[in-house]
Amino acid sequence: MQRNLTILIYVGIISIIIGYTLTTQTHASTTLDEQLQAAIETHALTPHTKPTTDPAKVQLGRLLFYDKILSGNRDISCATCHRSGSLGTGDGLPVSIGTSGTGGRACIGTQQRTYPT
């Protein structure tokens, strides 16, 4: 009987502590939200506007993305590996295939990137 009473007291104390902690955290986050909202209103802050997209630049980017002449040996384009619309424009492979199709490295070296052969 004494043991059950002791357990009941401990459970009650723990419940009170947890309840107080949760109430304090909720109140603190509400206060922070209110402070942020007040700061936004005080300083007349507005969200950034999305920049307009120039159709000519979009078309240029599309042409460059599919252009094979830009590769070192002029036989692949960015679109060869970077599939638009799937896998986040990746090919889903752990290692790049490379221009020769043999793979082996995750990226090309700086010298090859700067001075293609």
Buried (B, 14 or more C-beta within 10 A) or exposed (E): EEEEEEEEEEEEEEEEEEEEEEEEEEEEEEEEEEEEEEEEEEEEEEEEEEEEEEEEEEEEEEEEBEEEEEBEEEEBBBBBBBEEEEEEEEEEEEEBBBBEEEEEEEEBEEEBEEEEE
